[in-house]
Amino acid sequence: MIYQGEKILLVEDDQTLNFIIKDNLEQNGYVVTSAEDGESAMVLFKSDKFSLCLLDVMLPKKDGFTLAKEIREIDDHVPIIFLTARSMTEDRINGLTIGGDDYMTKPFSMEELLLKIRVFLKRSLNIGEANNDQNYYKVGRFNFYFDSLNLDCNGERKTLTYKEAELLRYFCDNPNKVLSRSDILIQVWGSDDYYLGRSLDVFISRLRKYLSSDENIKILNLHGIGFRFNAAIQKN
């Protein structure tokens, strides 16, 4: 297995489902630490280094959204996949915008879950492996270092989440071009999904806020089409 030995934190209060997921992941070479409530999961997260987190949303003691927020305060990079039986649109959007990378709606197939895990591990473990010269951008007055997820300007530094950095890199690779919502979602999230599309607007708003000190940088909303990232870009 390419990612054999990578550590995964599984938080699921349904004991049967917890066992099934853990067993399948271990058969595929992963090292799995499991918990059945949010509080014990946070203790485990603080005591070890994990490559990916699988979080049920409806958890005792501390729900999955709260747990994800606390994880993001410690680690901006670790991929988080929510496991949820909830079908409310706003719940799914909330999960993605507070720092989750994706979600699986129960019931789901193990094959699909394993595929998502491989995709996110590949992305997160590749941070820093590429040549630094290919991952630095001069964006107007900003210095954007994709490998370290840092956005610097005038001595001030903002550490982006991995998804924020991926979105900004895609814009930097395609400056001053009309980009459809569908293309952005497929390139950054891997899927043109309704819920991901709703969360895209939140990520766009965040980037606008981060870049607002340079009035020459604009992320234009082209109604019914997509976006255009207007900025002077230098790649090194």
C-alpha positions in Angstrom: 0.0 0.0 0.0 1.3 3.5 -0.9 0.1 4.9 2.4 0.6 1.9 4.5 1.3 2.8 8.1 -0.3 6.3 8.0 -2.2 7.0 11.2 -5.9 7.8 11.0 -8.1 9.0 13.9 -11.6 7.5 13.6 -14.4 9.0 15.8 -17.7 7.1 15.6 -20.1 6.4 18.5 -21.8 3.5 16.7 -19.7 0.6 18.0 -20.6 -1.7 15.1 -19.8 0.9 12.4 -16.7 1.9 14.3 -15.5 -1.7 14.3 -16.3 -2.2 10.6 -14.5 1.0 9.4 -11.5 0.3 11.7 -11.2 -3.3 10.5 -11.4 -2.3 6.8 -8.9 0.5 7.2 -6.5 -1.8 9.0 -6.8 -4.4 6.3 -5.7 -1.8 3.9 -2.6 -1.0 5.8 -3.6 2.0 7.9 -2.9 2.4 11.6 -6.2 3.3 13.2 -6.9 4.9 16.6 -10.6 5.0 17.4 -12.8 6.9 19.8 -16.6 6.9 20.5 -17.0 10.5 21.8 -15.6 13.9 21.0 -13.9 14.5 24.3 -11.8 11.4 24.3 -11.1 12.0 20.6 -9.6 15.4 21.4 -7.4 13.8 24.1 -6.1 11.3 21.5 -5.5 13.9 18.9 -3.4 15.9 21.3 -1.3 12.9 22.2 -0.3 11.7 18.7 0.3 12.8 15.2 -2.4 11.8 12.7 -2.4 11.9 8.9 -6.2 12.1 8.6 -9.3 12.3 10.7 -12.7 10.7 10.2 -15.3 12.4 12.4 -18.9 11.4 12.9 -21.1 14.6 13.3 -23.5 13.4 16.0 -21.2 12.5 18.9 -21.7 12.3 22.6 -20.0 14.9 24.9 -18.7 16.9 22.0 -20.1 16.9 18.5 -18.0 16.5 15.3 -18.3 20.1 14.2 -16.9 21.4 17.6 -14.2 18.7 17.5 -13.2 19.8 14.0 -12.9 23.4 15.1 -10.7 22.5 18.0 -8.5 20.3 15.7 -8.1 23.2 13.3 -6.9 25.4 16.1 -4.0 22.9 16.5 -3.4 21.7 12.9 -4.5 23.6 9.8 -3.3 20.8 7.5 -4.6 17.4 8.6 -7.5 16.3 6.3 -10.9 16.0 8.0 -13.7 13.9 6.5 -17.1 14.0 8.2 -19.2 10.9 8.5 -22.8 12.0 8.8 -26.4 10.7 8.7 -27.7 14.2 8.6 -29.0 15.4 5.2 -29.6 19.0 6.0 -27.9 21.2 3.5 -26.8 23.8 6.0 -25.2 21.1 8.2 -23.1 19.9 5.3 -22.1 23.4 4.3 -21.2 24.2 7.9 -19.0 21.1 8.1 -17.0 22.1 5.0 -16.7 25.8 5.9 -15.4 25.3 9.5 -12.5 23.3 8.2 -13.7 19.9 7.0 -12.4 18.7 3.6 -15.2 16.4 2.6 -18.1 14.4 4.0 -19.6 10.9 3.6 -23.3 10.5 4.0 -24.3 7.2 5.7 -24.8 4.6 4.5 -21.7 4.7 2.3 -19.5 2.1 0.6 -16.0 1.3 2.1 -14.6 1.5 -1.4 -15.7 5.1 -1.8 -14.3 6.0 1.7 -11.0 4.3 0.9 -10.8 6.2 -2.3 -11.4 9.6 -0.6 -8.8 8.7 2.0 -6.2 8.0 -0.6 -6.9 11.2 -2.5 -6.6 13.4 0.7 -3.5 11.6 1.9 -1.9 12.1 -1.5 -2.6 15.8 -1.4 -1.6 16.5 2.2 1.5 14.3 2.2 2.7 16.0 -1.0 3.0 19.4 0.7 6.6 20.4 0.7 7.7 17.5 -1.5 7.6 19.5 -4.7 10.4 21.9 -5.8 10.0 25.1 -3.8 10.5 27.2 -6.9 7.3 25.8 -8.3 5.3 26.6 -5.2 6.1 30.3 -4.5 4.0 33.1 -6.0 4.3 36.8 -5.8 0.7 38.0 -5.7 0.5 41.7 -5.9 2.1 42.8 -2.6 1.8 39.4 -1.1 4.2 36.5 -1.0 2.3 33.1 -1.2 4.2 30.0 -0.1 2.0 27.0 -1.0 4.2 24.4 0.6 4.0 26.0 4.0 0.5 27.4 3.4 1.8 30.9 4.3 0.5 34.2 2.9 2.8 37.1 3.8 2.5 40.9 3.4 4.4 43.7 5.0 5.7 41.5 7.8 2.3 40.0 8.6 1.7 36.3 8.1 -1.5 34.4 7.6 -1.5 30.6 7.7 -4.1 29.2 5.3 -6.0 26.0 5.5 -5.0 23.5 2.9 -8.2 24.0 0.9 -7.7 27.8 1.0 -4.2 27.4 -0.2 -5.3 25.0 -3.0 -8.0 27.5 -4.1 -5.5 30.4 -4.1 -2.9 28.4 -6.0 -5.5 27.5 -8.7 -6.3 31.2 -9.1 -2.6 32.1 -9.2 -2.1 29.5 -11.9 -4.9 31.0 -13.9 -4.8 34.8 -13.4 -7.1 37.1 -15.3 -9.0 34.2 -16.8 -12.7 33.4 -16.6 -13.0 30.2 -14.5 -16.3 28.4 -14.2 -17.6 27.2 -10.9 -17.6 23.7 -12.2 -13.9 23.8 -13.2 -12.9 25.3 -9.8 -14.7 22.6 -7.9 -13.3 19.8 -9.9 -9.8 21.1 -9.8 -9.7 22.0 -6.1 -12.3 19.6 -4.5 -12.4 16.9 -7.1 -16.1 17.0 -7.6 -18.8 19.4 -8.9 -21.1 18.9 -6.0 -24.0 21.2 -4.9 -22.9 21.4 -1.3 -19.3 22.0 -2.3 -20.5 24.7 -4.6 -22.3 26.4 -1.7 -19.1 26.3 0.4 -17.0 27.6 -2.4 -18.6 31.0 -1.9 -17.5 31.0 1.7 -13.9 30.2 0.7 -14.0 33.0 -1.9 -15.1 35.4 0.8 -12.2 34.4 3.0 -9.6 34.9 0.3 -11.0 38.3 -0.5 -10.7 39.2 3.1 -7.1 37.9 3.3 -6.1 39.8 0.2 -8.1 43.0 0.9 -5.0 45.1 1.8 -4.0 45.2 -1.9 -6.7 47.1 -3.7 -5.3 45.8 -7.1 -6.3 42.2 -6.3 -9.8 41.4 -7.2 -11.8 38.1 -7.2 -14.7 39.0 -9.5 -18.0 37.2 -9.4 -19.3 36.6 -12.9 -22.9 35.9 -12.4 -24.0 32.6 -13.8 -20.5 31.7 -15.0 -17.9 31.7 -12.2 -15.0 33.9 -11.2 -12.0 35.9 -12.5 -8.9 36.4 -10.4 -7.5 39.8 -11.3 -3.9 40.2 -10.0 -0.3 40.6 -11.0 1.3 37.2 -10.5 4.9 36.2 -10.6 5.9 32.6 -10.3 9.3 31.5 -9.1 
